[in-house]
Amino acid sequence: MGKYSFREAVNYPPWIGRDYGNNNSRKTLLVGRSYFDARYGNHTIPSYISSLIKSGREDPLFNAMESIVSEKQHWKQSLLGKSGLDRKKFWNSTAYHQFLQGILEEPYSVPSRQMWKESQEIFKHVVASLEPDIIVIFSQEVFDRIPTMGGRNGPEFTHEGETMSTWEFQVKGTDASICSVMNPRKGTFRLSTWKNLYYQFLSDYKDRFGKVYL
């Protein structure tokens, strides 16, 4: 993991792209809810994402992350003039963390209060280590627990009947803007709607902070 290290209590260390935070780039941390969201099998999180990059295999959660969060620098044109996502470039520029650090018996099992509490402490540790500028949480259930860790409300964005909530978070000197995206596995999830909402969030972030990235 290079310059990043995590305490032993982090059961599932995050994926950290090799270019994450390099060249003064915006640091974006993606967050999923649990083990079942990604269906890792015998993989660690880093090895699972590596396998997706190498194989080109589809995964609804990660495909949605790629489509919503990717920007023009992550896309390329083929010799036939068709544009496509450079999956390797995208994941090399981002980080991914699984919020719940225990294994649930079934995808829709209810996590214990203790599991949530431990996962919140680990989340603060991961954020303090990775120092992201933006955190995109693909679970309303996870996002709803962030305010208990401190911070303040951010702006809300609406599109086609959906609302994106945001939060301004600070931990150990790290300020991060957090937005919530519906879990892509839900039947009512519409990719185009959430891409629009994320674009609104990102545009507002750039306007408020005036940060320029390479």
GUMI-751125 format. One line per field, with one value per residue (C-alpha): residue number from 1; residue in three letters; chain; x negated, y negated, z negated. Coordinates in steps of 0.02 Angstrom, whole numbers. Each point is the difference from the previous one (the first is absolute). Layout:
<rs>
k: (NUM	...);
r: (ALA	...);
c: (A	...);
X: (X	...);
Y: (Y	...);
Z: (Z	...);
</rs>
This chain:
<rs>
k: (1	2	3	4	5	6	7	8	9	10	11	12	13	14	15	16	17	18	19	20	21	22	23	24	25	26	27	28	29	30	31	32	33	34	35	36	37	38	39	40	41	42	43	44	45	46	47	48	49	50	51	52	53	54	55	56	57	58	59	60	61	62	63	64	65	66	67	68	69	70	71	72	73	74	75	76	77	78	79	80	81	82	83	84	85	86	87	88	89	90	91	92	93	94	95	96	97	98	99	100	101	102	103	104	105	106	107	108	109	110	111	112	113	114	115	116	117	118	119	120	121	122	123	124	125	126	127	128	129	130	131	132	133	134	135	136	137	138	139	140	141	142	143	144	145	146	147	148	149	150	151	152	153	154	155	156	157	158	159	160	161	162	163	164	165	166	167	168	169	170	171	172	173	174	175	176	177	178	179	180	181	182	183	184	185	186	187	188	189	190	191	192	193	194	195	196	197	198	199	200	201	202	203	204	205	206	207	208	209	210	211	212	213	214);
r: (MET	GLY	LYS	TYR	SER	PHE	ARG	GLU	ALA	VAL	ASN	TYR	PRO	PRO	TRP	ILE	GLY	ARG	ASP	TYR	GLY	ASN	ASN	ASN	SER	ARG	LYS	THR	LEU	LEU	VAL	GLY	ARG	SER	TYR	PHE	ASP	ALA	ARG	TYR	GLY	ASN	HIS	THR	ILE	PRO	SER	TYR	ILE	SER	SER	LEU	ILE	LYS	SER	GLY	ARG	GLU	ASP	PRO	LEU	PHE	ASN	ALA	MET	GLU	SER	ILE	VAL	SER	GLU	LYS	GLN	HIS	TRP	LYS	GLN	SER	LEU	LEU	GLY	LYS	SER	GLY	LEU	ASP	ARG	LYS	LYS	PHE	TRP	ASN	SER	THR	ALA	TYR	HIS	GLN	PHE	LEU	GLN	GLY	ILE	LEU	GLU	GLU	PRO	TYR	SER	VAL	PRO	SER	ARG	GLN	MET	TRP	LYS	GLU	SER	GLN	GLU	ILE	PHE	LYS	HIS	VAL	VAL	ALA	SER	LEU	GLU	PRO	ASP	ILE	ILE	VAL	ILE	PHE	SER	GLN	GLU	VAL	PHE	ASP	ARG	ILE	PRO	THR	MET	GLY	GLY	ARG	ASN	GLY	PRO	GLU	PHE	THR	HIS	GLU	GLY	GLU	THR	MET	SER	THR	TRP	GLU	PHE	GLN	VAL	LYS	GLY	THR	ASP	ALA	SER	ILE	CYS	SER	VAL	MET	ASN	PRO	ARG	LYS	GLY	THR	PHE	ARG	LEU	SER	THR	TRP	LYS	ASN	LEU	TYR	TYR	GLN	PHE	LEU	SER	ASP	TYR	LYS	ASP	ARG	PHE	GLY	LYS	VAL	TYR	LEU);
c: (A	A	A	A	A	A	A	A	A	A	A	A	A	A	A	A	A	A	A	A	A	A	A	A	A	A	A	A	A	A	A	A	A	A	A	A	A	A	A	A	A	A	A	A	A	A	A	A	A	A	A	A	A	A	A	A	A	A	A	A	A	A	A	A	A	A	A	A	A	A	A	A	A	A	A	A	A	A	A	A	A	A	A	A	A	A	A	A	A	A	A	A	A	A	A	A	A	A	A	A	A	A	A	A	A	A	A	A	A	A	A	A	A	A	A	A	A	A	A	A	A	A	A	A	A	A	A	A	A	A	A	A	A	A	A	A	A	A	A	A	A	A	A	A	A	A	A	A	A	A	A	A	A	A	A	A	A	A	A	A	A	A	A	A	A	A	A	A	A	A	A	A	A	A	A	A	A	A	A	A	A	A	A	A	A	A	A	A	A	A	A	A	A	A	A	A	A	A	A	A	A	A	A	A	A	A	A	A	A	A	A	A	A	A);
X: (0	-148	8	167	9	146	17	34	183	35	63	19	-134	58	-49	-119	-39	-184	32	118	-51	-143	-29	109	153	165	7	163	48	143	92	109	106	-55	-83	156	7	-157	11	-187	-8	-175	-73	-59	72	-160	-16	185	-12	-162	92	139	-128	-93	150	122	131	162	55	156	-69	-170	68	116	-143	-102	140	53	-167	-112	-50	-61	-182	53	69	-88	43	-29	-72	180	41	105	-27	-16	-51	-181	40	-181	-25	161	-39	-181	61	125	15	138	49	127	89	62	-153	87	75	189	84	113	2	146	-49	16	-173	-17	-19	-177	-45	61	-96	-163	21	25	-164	-91	77	-70	-170	5	55	-138	-127	59	49	129	74	161	86	138	105	103	118	128	-10	-185	21	134	-127	-133	77	-23	-188	7	7	141	129	-52	112	133	24	155	35	145	79	-160	-98	-185	-47	-175	-103	-155	-110	-158	-112	-174	-26	68	148	105	161	111	145	122	44	136	-66	-4	72	167	139	42	-178	-16	-177	36	83	-143	-129	90	7	-185	-42	98	-93	-170	36	54	-157	-112	94	-9	-180	-73	-121	-88	-66	-111);
Y: (0	-113	-152	53	119	61	72	185	-35	-43	171	-47	-126	-115	-4	-145	-38	-24	-178	-46	-172	-19	-153	-110	96	1	144	95	139	116	92	155	74	178	159	54	-158	54	190	15	188	43	-166	-145	-166	-51	168	-1	-170	53	151	-112	-109	148	106	-137	98	-90	-43	-109	-97	-38	-31	-132	-80	-8	-78	-128	-59	11	-161	-36	38	180	29	39	22	159	6	7	-163	76	-63	119	-5	34	109	14	-188	-30	121	-54	-176	48	92	117	47	127	-82	150	95	160	140	10	169	-61	-155	-76	53	-139	-51	-4	-165	52	32	-173	-80	90	-40	-184	-7	90	-119	-149	84	33	-178	-73	111	-29	-184	1	-161	86	154	83	121	126	40	-111	111	-39	-185	-18	48	-126	-149	91	-18	-190	-130	-99	8	-41	-53	115	35	63	79	103	23	55	-100	11	-43	-63	-24	-98	114	-30	125	-33	-153	80	-91	100	-32	154	41	145	105	132	178	54	170	-77	26	-185	-54	-104	-26	-158	-83	31	-51	-167	-20	40	-125	-133	46	-5	-167	-75	68	-81	-165	-4	50	-69	146	31	174	71);
Z: (0	15	-114	-75	-147	-103	-173	-20	-45	183	51	182	48	141	181	34	181	36	61	-143	-61	125	109	-109	58	-92	-122	16	-120	49	-138	10	-139	-27	58	93	105	91	-20	-20	-20	-59	56	-106	56	93	87	47	84	85	69	69	87	77	50	50	-96	-42	-177	-21	-149	74	175	-72	-96	160	100	-130	-68	154	89	175	-43	-38	175	163	183	97	176	62	-88	-137	-177	-147	-181	-37	-151	-55	3	-97	-140	-10	-41	-136	-165	-59	-178	-62	-147	-98	-58	-54	105	8	17	141	112	-95	-175	-128	-65	-189	-91	-47	183	49	-144	42	185	-38	-97	141	127	-95	-3	189	40	-110	90	180	-21	140	70	52	-70	101	-103	98	-144	-84	-154	-19	41	-134	-133	51	-94	-166	30	14	137	77	137	178	145	72	185	89	169	66	-170	-88	-129	-35	-178	-42	-157	-45	-104	-99	-88	-68	109	158	80	122	94	-3	115	-4	153	0	-7	184	-47	-47	127	9	38	160	61	101	-150	-118	129	14	-189	-20	137	-97	-160	85	86	-166	-84	130	-14	-189	-22	162	10	163	35	135);
</rs>
